[in-house]
Amino acid sequence: MPTPIEEAVEKLRASTIQLNKASDELATIVRDVENFLESCGVGVSAEVVVQSYEDEHGQPKRDTVLGYGKYGGRFRVLVSEHYYNGADSDVSAWSDCSRDEKLLAAKKLPLLFAELVKSVETKTAETRELAAELTQELKPILKPGKAGK
C-alpha cells in the first residue's frame, strides 16, 4: 500500500503531464493565430487590456495588455506591461511569458481579433484617403492611367 507521500508524488506526476499537454495545446493555438495573421499580411498593430492594476490609493498603476505588433523583426502576439508612472513598457512575445501570464492573456484573443479588424479597416481608409489626396496634388507629374488605381 502506497504511503501518502507516494500517492501525492504520483498524483503530481499525472497532473503535471496533463497541465503540460494543455499548455502545449494553447501554444499551438497562438502559433496558428500568428501564422494566420502573417498569411493574411496583417501588418498593423492592435492591443486590448487584459488586466488593470491599481496602487494602494486606487489610482491606476499598470495594465497588462495583449497585442499584435512587430517584435524581433516580425509580427507576433505580444504581452506588455504598460505603466502609468511614465516608465517604459515591458514587452514580450506571448510564447516567452510565464504559464500564468499566457493563460490570462490568451483569454483575450477573440477581443484582439476584433481590434485588429478595426485597425486594418482604419488603416485602409487612411491609406485610400492619402492616395486620393496625393493623386490630386501630384496629378501634373503622374503618368496618365498609373496613379489612383
N, C-alpha and C positions, 0 to 999 in steps of 0.2 A: 504494500500500500504506500503510495507516494506521500511524502511529507508536505505540509502546507507551502513551504518554500519551493519545493519541486513542482507542485501544481501551479504556483504563481509564475515560475520560470516558463513552464510550458504554455500557459495562457498568454504570457507576454510575448513569447516567440510567435505564436499563432496570430495574435493581434497585430504584431508588427508586420508580419507578412501581408496581412490584409490592408493595413494602412499604406504600406509602400506600393501595393498594387493599385489602390485607389489614387494615390498621388501620381503614379505613372499615367493613369488614365486621364487625369486632369491636365498633366503636362502635354499629353498628346493632343488634347482639345485645343489648348492655347497655341501649340505649334501649328495645328491645322488652320486656326484662325489667322495666324501670321502669314502662312503660306497662301491662304485665300486672298487676303488683303494685298499681298505682294503680287499675286497673279492678276488682280484687278488694276494694279498700278495706282493704288491709293497712296498718293504722295502728299497727303495733308495730315496735320496733327489734330487731335481732339483729346479731351480728358473729362472724366467725371469724378466727383468726390466719393471716396469710399467711406471715409470716417473723419469726423472733425473732433479735435481735442481742445479743451479749454483749460486755462490756468485756474489757480485756486480762487480767483475773483470772478470766474465765469466769463472771462474775456477769451476770444479766440486765440489759440496758441499755435496750432498747426493743423494741416489737413493731410490725410493720406489720399493720394489720387491715383486712379488707374487711367492710363493714357496710351495713345498710339503716337509714336513720333520717331524721329531719327536718333539712333543710338548705335555707336560703334560702326558707323558707315552704312547702316541700313535701317529701314523702318521696323520697329519692334513694338510689342506690347510691353508697357513700362509701368513701374510703380514708383511714385515720387512722394517725398515728404515736403510740403510747402509750408514754410514758417512765416508767421505774421510779424516777427521781430526784425525782418529785413535780411535774415541770414539766407545764404544760398540754399536752393533746394537740393535735396539728395535724390538722385535718380538712379534706378537700377532696372535692368531688364527683368521682366516678371520671372523668368527662369532662374535668375540669380538670387531671388528672395527666399526668406525662410518659409517653411511649410505653412506656418500660421498666416504670414503676410499673403502668400499665394492664395490660400483658401478664402481669406477675407476679400481680397481684390477680385478674384475670379467671379465672384457673385455679381459683379457689376458689368461683366462682358456684354450682356444684352443692351444695357444703357450706353455703353461705349459705342456699340454699333450704331445706335440711333444718333449719337453725337457726330460720328463720322459721316453719316449720310448728310446731316445738316451742314457740316463743314465742307464736304465736297460740293454740295449744291450752292453754298455761298461763294466758294472759290470759283466755281463755274460761272456764276452770274458776274462776279467781279472781273474775271478774265475776258468774258464776252464784251462787257461794257468798255473795258480798256481797249480792246482790239478795235471796237467800233469807233471810239474817240480818236485813236491813233490813225486809223484808216482815213477818217475825215480830215484830220490835221495834216497828215503827210500825203494826201492824195496827189499833189503835184509831182511828187518824186516816186510814187509807187507805180509799178508797171500795171497797165490795164489787165484786169482778169486775174491778178495774182493775190491781191490783198482783199481782206474782208470776207473770205470764204469760210 
